[in-house]
Amino acid sequence: MSAYITVGFTPKDKESLQQYAESVPATLIKYSGELIVKGPVEPLHGESSFQMQVILRFPTKEEASNWYYSAEYQSLVDTRNAGMDSQFMLIG
């Protein structure tokens, strides 16, 4: 069964965010991760504390978790945190 990682984020530093965004796709390949959608949030009910949303799909929950905790992805965390305020959630 597929698993998803949802990312809510608000940009902080354009340069760091761009560097992070350019680096992430290469880290997804080994875990068969796929970017499903990325864009501004349009709340339909309730409030959202983030301006943007990303949804990533993985073949299994284990692959999603392995990607997030991988050395390749974790090496990007400082750049990610400099570029945005975010929340990552695993579903599946």
C-alpha positions as CSV (number, residue, x, y, z in Angstrom):
1,M,0.0,0.0,0.0
2,S,1.3,3.4,-0.9
3,A,2.4,5.8,1.8
4,Y,2.6,9.6,1.6
5,I,4.6,12.3,3.2
6,T,2.9,15.7,3.4
7,V,4.9,18.8,4.0
8,G,3.4,22.1,5.0
9,F,5.8,24.9,4.8
10,T,6.3,28.7,4.7
11,P,9.4,30.0,2.9
12,K,12.0,32.0,5.0
13,D,15.1,32.3,2.8
14,K,14.7,32.1,-1.0
15,E,18.3,31.1,-1.7
16,S,18.3,28.3,0.9
17,L,14.9,27.1,-0.2
18,Q,16.0,26.9,-3.9
19,Q,19.1,25.0,-3.0
20,Y,17.1,22.5,-0.9
21,A,14.4,22.1,-3.6
22,E,17.1,21.4,-6.2
23,S,18.7,18.7,-4.0
24,V,15.7,16.7,-2.8
25,P,14.7,14.9,-6.1
26,A,18.0,13.0,-6.2
27,T,17.4,11.7,-2.7
28,L,14.0,10.3,-3.6
29,I,15.2,7.9,-6.4
30,K,16.6,5.2,-4.2
31,Y,13.3,5.0,-2.3
32,S,11.0,5.2,-5.3
33,G,9.7,8.5,-4.0
34,E,7.6,10.6,-6.3
35,L,6.6,14.3,-6.0
36,I,2.8,14.3,-6.5
37,V,2.0,18.0,-6.0
38,K,3.5,21.2,-4.7
39,G,1.8,24.5,-4.5
40,P,0.1,27.2,-2.4
41,V,-2.5,26.2,0.2
42,E,-6.1,27.2,-0.3
43,P,-7.9,26.4,3.0
44,L,-11.4,25.1,2.4
45,H,-12.2,24.6,6.1
46,G,-10.2,25.7,9.2
47,E,-6.9,27.5,9.3
48,S,-3.6,26.5,7.9
49,S,-0.4,27.8,9.5
50,F,1.6,27.2,6.3
51,Q,1.6,28.9,2.9
52,M,2.6,25.9,0.8
53,Q,2.0,22.1,0.7
54,V,4.0,19.2,-0.9
55,I,2.8,15.6,-1.2
56,L,5.3,12.8,-1.8
57,R,4.3,9.3,-2.6
58,F,6.3,6.1,-1.8
59,P,5.5,2.4,-2.4
60,T,5.4,1.6,1.3
61,K,5.5,3.3,4.7
62,E,8.9,1.7,5.3
63,E,10.4,3.3,2.1
64,A,9.0,6.7,3.1
65,S,10.5,6.5,6.5
66,N,13.8,5.2,5.1
67,W,13.9,8.2,2.8
68,Y,13.3,10.7,5.5
69,Y,15.9,9.2,7.9
70,S,18.4,8.5,5.2
71,A,21.9,10.1,5.4
72,E,21.2,11.6,1.9
73,Y,18.1,13.4,3.0
74,Q,19.3,14.2,6.6
75,S,22.3,16.0,5.0
76,L,19.8,18.6,3.7
77,V,18.0,19.3,6.9
78,D,20.1,22.4,7.9
79,T,19.5,23.9,4.4
80,R,15.8,23.0,4.7
81,N,15.5,24.6,8.1
82,A,17.2,27.8,6.9
83,G,14.9,28.0,3.9
84,M,11.5,27.3,5.4
85,D,9.4,26.7,8.5
86,S,7.9,23.3,8.0
87,Q,6.0,20.2,9.2
88,F,6.4,16.7,7.8
89,M,3.7,14.1,8.3
90,L,3.8,10.4,7.3
91,I,0.5,8.8,6.2
92,G,0.0,5.2,5.3
